[in-house]
Amino acid sequence: MFKEKINKDVIFDRIVMVIRDFFNCPDKIISLETVALDIDGWDSLAHTILMLELEREFAIKFTVAETLKFNNLSEIVEAVFSYKSHGSINYDSHPSSRL
């Protein structure tokens, strides 16, 4: 079993992977400053579904208020990190793991 201590770089990389898969933009340059307007198709419905995908990816649950206040990718990374900072990601047991 491969476990890696969670850190913001790992979170960022996994979020980018989910965004690229979800919006079918494998070559899109994504940074911590990326906002919804930077990604074609990232509207309010897509945002809601993306948040569900991220919850599944990291085995967490955002509050509705959290999902509505995210302004950029950095804020999403920080939120995931706050949920996962005392744990680790188990790549063997997570179905969408591709790292």
FILUMLO-741001 format. One record per residue (C-alpha): residue in one letter; x, y, z. Coordinates in nm, 2 decimals. Example, Ala and Ser with C-alpha at 12.3 -4.5 7.8 and 13.67 -1.06 7.14 Angstrom:
<recs>
<rec><vodren>A</vodren><X>1.23</X><Y>-0.45</Y><Z>0.78</Z></rec>
<rec><vodren>S</vodren><X>1.37</X><Y>-0.11</Y><Z>0.71</Z></rec>
</recs>
This chain:
<recs>
<rec><vodren>M</vodren><X>0.00</X><Y>0.00</Y><Z>0.00</Z></rec>
<rec><vodren>F</vodren><X>0.14</X><Y>0.34</Y><Z>-0.10</Z></rec>
<rec><vodren>K</vodren><X>0.06</X><Y>0.63</Y><Z>0.13</Z></rec>
<rec><vodren>E</vodren><X>0.19</X><Y>0.98</Y><Z>0.09</Z></rec>
<rec><vodren>K</vodren><X>0.17</X><Y>1.25</Y><Z>0.35</Z></rec>
<rec><vodren>I</vodren><X>-0.07</X><Y>1.51</Y><Z>0.23</Z></rec>
<rec><vodren>N</vodren><X>0.07</X><Y>1.85</Y><Z>0.13</Z></rec>
<rec><vodren>K</vodren><X>-0.05</X><Y>2.14</Y><Z>-0.07</Z></rec>
<rec><vodren>D</vodren><X>0.15</X><Y>2.04</Y><Z>-0.38</Z></rec>
<rec><vodren>V</vodren><X>-0.01</X><Y>1.69</Y><Z>-0.39</Z></rec>
<rec><vodren>I</vodren><X>-0.35</X><Y>1.85</Y><Z>-0.34</Z></rec>
<rec><vodren>F</vodren><X>-0.29</X><Y>2.11</Y><Z>-0.62</Z></rec>
<rec><vodren>D</vodren><X>-0.17</X><Y>1.84</Y><Z>-0.86</Z></rec>
<rec><vodren>R</vodren><X>-0.48</X><Y>1.62</Y><Z>-0.79</Z></rec>
<rec><vodren>I</vodren><X>-0.72</X><Y>1.91</Y><Z>-0.83</Z></rec>
<rec><vodren>V</vodren><X>-0.56</X><Y>2.01</Y><Z>-1.16</Z></rec>
<rec><vodren>M</vodren><X>-0.59</X><Y>1.65</Y><Z>-1.27</Z></rec>
<rec><vodren>V</vodren><X>-0.96</X><Y>1.65</Y><Z>-1.18</Z></rec>
<rec><vodren>I</vodren><X>-1.02</X><Y>1.99</Y><Z>-1.35</Z></rec>
<rec><vodren>R</vodren><X>-0.84</X><Y>1.88</Y><Z>-1.67</Z></rec>
<rec><vodren>D</vodren><X>-1.04</X><Y>1.55</Y><Z>-1.68</Z></rec>
<rec><vodren>F</vodren><X>-1.37</X><Y>1.71</Y><Z>-1.59</Z></rec>
<rec><vodren>F</vodren><X>-1.35</X><Y>2.00</Y><Z>-1.85</Z></rec>
<rec><vodren>N</vodren><X>-1.16</X><Y>1.79</Y><Z>-2.10</Z></rec>
<rec><vodren>C</vodren><X>-0.87</X><Y>2.04</Y><Z>-2.12</Z></rec>
<rec><vodren>P</vodren><X>-0.56</X><Y>1.82</Y><Z>-2.08</Z></rec>
<rec><vodren>D</vodren><X>-0.32</X><Y>2.09</Y><Z>-2.20</Z></rec>
<rec><vodren>K</vodren><X>-0.47</X><Y>2.38</Y><Z>-2.01</Z></rec>
<rec><vodren>I</vodren><X>-0.22</X><Y>2.57</Y><Z>-1.80</Z></rec>
<rec><vodren>I</vodren><X>-0.37</X><Y>2.59</Y><Z>-1.45</Z></rec>
<rec><vodren>S</vodren><X>-0.22</X><Y>2.78</Y><Z>-1.16</Z></rec>
<rec><vodren>L</vodren><X>-0.32</X><Y>2.87</Y><Z>-0.81</Z></rec>
<rec><vodren>E</vodren><X>-0.46</X><Y>3.19</Y><Z>-0.95</Z></rec>
<rec><vodren>T</vodren><X>-0.69</X><Y>3.01</Y><Z>-1.19</Z></rec>
<rec><vodren>V</vodren><X>-1.05</X><Y>3.12</Y><Z>-1.17</Z></rec>
<rec><vodren>A</vodren><X>-1.37</X><Y>2.97</Y><Z>-1.32</Z></rec>
<rec><vodren>L</vodren><X>-1.36</X><Y>3.23</Y><Z>-1.60</Z></rec>
<rec><vodren>D</vodren><X>-1.03</X><Y>3.09</Y><Z>-1.71</Z></rec>
<rec><vodren>I</vodren><X>-1.18</X><Y>2.75</Y><Z>-1.80</Z></rec>
<rec><vodren>D</vodren><X>-1.42</X><Y>2.70</Y><Z>-2.08</Z></rec>
<rec><vodren>G</vodren><X>-1.75</X><Y>2.56</Y><Z>-1.95</Z></rec>
<rec><vodren>W</vodren><X>-1.69</X><Y>2.64</Y><Z>-1.58</Z></rec>
<rec><vodren>D</vodren><X>-2.03</X><Y>2.78</Y><Z>-1.50</Z></rec>
<rec><vodren>S</vodren><X>-2.24</X><Y>2.75</Y><Z>-1.19</Z></rec>
<rec><vodren>L</vodren><X>-2.37</X><Y>2.40</Y><Z>-1.27</Z></rec>
<rec><vodren>A</vodren><X>-2.02</X><Y>2.28</Y><Z>-1.36</Z></rec>
<rec><vodren>H</vodren><X>-1.89</X><Y>2.43</Y><Z>-1.04</Z></rec>
<rec><vodren>T</vodren><X>-2.13</X><Y>2.24</Y><Z>-0.83</Z></rec>
<rec><vodren>I</vodren><X>-2.05</X><Y>1.91</Y><Z>-1.01</Z></rec>
<rec><vodren>L</vodren><X>-1.68</X><Y>1.98</Y><Z>-0.99</Z></rec>
<rec><vodren>M</vodren><X>-1.71</X><Y>2.03</Y><Z>-0.62</Z></rec>
<rec><vodren>L</vodren><X>-1.88</X><Y>1.69</Y><Z>-0.59</Z></rec>
<rec><vodren>E</vodren><X>-1.59</X><Y>1.54</Y><Z>-0.79</Z></rec>
<rec><vodren>L</vodren><X>-1.34</X><Y>1.70</Y><Z>-0.56</Z></rec>
<rec><vodren>E</vodren><X>-1.52</X><Y>1.57</Y><Z>-0.26</Z></rec>
<rec><vodren>R</vodren><X>-1.51</X><Y>1.22</Y><Z>-0.40</Z></rec>
<rec><vodren>E</vodren><X>-1.14</X><Y>1.26</Y><Z>-0.50</Z></rec>
<rec><vodren>F</vodren><X>-1.04</X><Y>1.36</Y><Z>-0.15</Z></rec>
<rec><vodren>A</vodren><X>-1.31</X><Y>1.19</Y><Z>0.06</Z></rec>
<rec><vodren>I</vodren><X>-1.42</X><Y>1.51</Y><Z>0.21</Z></rec>
<rec><vodren>K</vodren><X>-1.74</X><Y>1.71</Y><Z>0.23</Z></rec>
<rec><vodren>F</vodren><X>-1.75</X><Y>2.09</Y><Z>0.16</Z></rec>
<rec><vodren>T</vodren><X>-2.02</X><Y>2.30</Y><Z>0.31</Z></rec>
<rec><vodren>V</vodren><X>-2.24</X><Y>2.49</Y><Z>0.06</Z></rec>
<rec><vodren>A</vodren><X>-2.10</X><Y>2.82</Y><Z>0.20</Z></rec>
<rec><vodren>E</vodren><X>-1.75</X><Y>2.70</Y><Z>0.12</Z></rec>
<rec><vodren>T</vodren><X>-1.83</X><Y>2.60</Y><Z>-0.23</Z></rec>
<rec><vodren>L</vodren><X>-1.99</X><Y>2.94</Y><Z>-0.30</Z></rec>
<rec><vodren>K</vodren><X>-1.70</X><Y>3.15</Y><Z>-0.16</Z></rec>
<rec><vodren>F</vodren><X>-1.42</X><Y>2.99</Y><Z>-0.36</Z></rec>
<rec><vodren>N</vodren><X>-1.27</X><Y>3.26</Y><Z>-0.58</Z></rec>
<rec><vodren>N</vodren><X>-0.97</X><Y>3.08</Y><Z>-0.72</Z></rec>
<rec><vodren>L</vodren><X>-0.79</X><Y>2.75</Y><Z>-0.71</Z></rec>
<rec><vodren>S</vodren><X>-0.57</X><Y>2.85</Y><Z>-0.42</Z></rec>
<rec><vodren>E</vodren><X>-0.87</X><Y>2.88</Y><Z>-0.20</Z></rec>
<rec><vodren>I</vodren><X>-0.99</X><Y>2.53</Y><Z>-0.30</Z></rec>
<rec><vodren>V</vodren><X>-0.64</X><Y>2.39</Y><Z>-0.23</Z></rec>
<rec><vodren>E</vodren><X>-0.64</X><Y>2.56</Y><Z>0.12</Z></rec>
<rec><vodren>A</vodren><X>-0.99</X><Y>2.42</Y><Z>0.20</Z></rec>
<rec><vodren>V</vodren><X>-0.89</X><Y>2.07</Y><Z>0.10</Z></rec>
<rec><vodren>F</vodren><X>-0.57</X><Y>2.10</Y><Z>0.29</Z></rec>
<rec><vodren>S</vodren><X>-0.76</X><Y>2.21</Y><Z>0.60</Z></rec>
<rec><vodren>Y</vodren><X>-0.97</X><Y>1.89</Y><Z>0.58</Z></rec>
<rec><vodren>K</vodren><X>-0.68</X><Y>1.66</Y><Z>0.51</Z></rec>
<rec><vodren>S</vodren><X>-0.38</X><Y>1.81</Y><Z>0.68</Z></rec>
<rec><vodren>H</vodren><X>-0.37</X><Y>1.55</Y><Z>0.96</Z></rec>
<rec><vodren>G</vodren><X>-0.42</X><Y>1.25</Y><Z>0.74</Z></rec>
<rec><vodren>S</vodren><X>-0.27</X><Y>1.10</Y><Z>0.43</Z></rec>
<rec><vodren>I</vodren><X>-0.40</X><Y>1.00</Y><Z>0.09</Z></rec>
<rec><vodren>N</vodren><X>-0.41</X><Y>0.62</Y><Z>0.03</Z></rec>
<rec><vodren>Y</vodren><X>-0.35</X><Y>0.58</Y><Z>-0.35</Z></rec>
<rec><vodren>D</vodren><X>-0.43</X><Y>0.21</Y><Z>-0.35</Z></rec>
<rec><vodren>S</vodren><X>-0.78</X><Y>0.24</Y><Z>-0.22</Z></rec>
<rec><vodren>H</vodren><X>-0.89</X><Y>0.55</Y><Z>-0.40</Z></rec>
<rec><vodren>P</vodren><X>-1.07</X><Y>0.46</Y><Z>-0.73</Z></rec>
<rec><vodren>S</vodren><X>-0.97</X><Y>0.78</Y><Z>-0.92</Z></rec>
<rec><vodren>S</vodren><X>-0.61</X><Y>0.77</Y><Z>-0.82</Z></rec>
<rec><vodren>R</vodren><X>-0.38</X><Y>0.81</Y><Z>-1.12</Z></rec>
<rec><vodren>L</vodren><X>-0.06</X><Y>0.96</Y><Z>-0.97</Z></rec>
</recs>
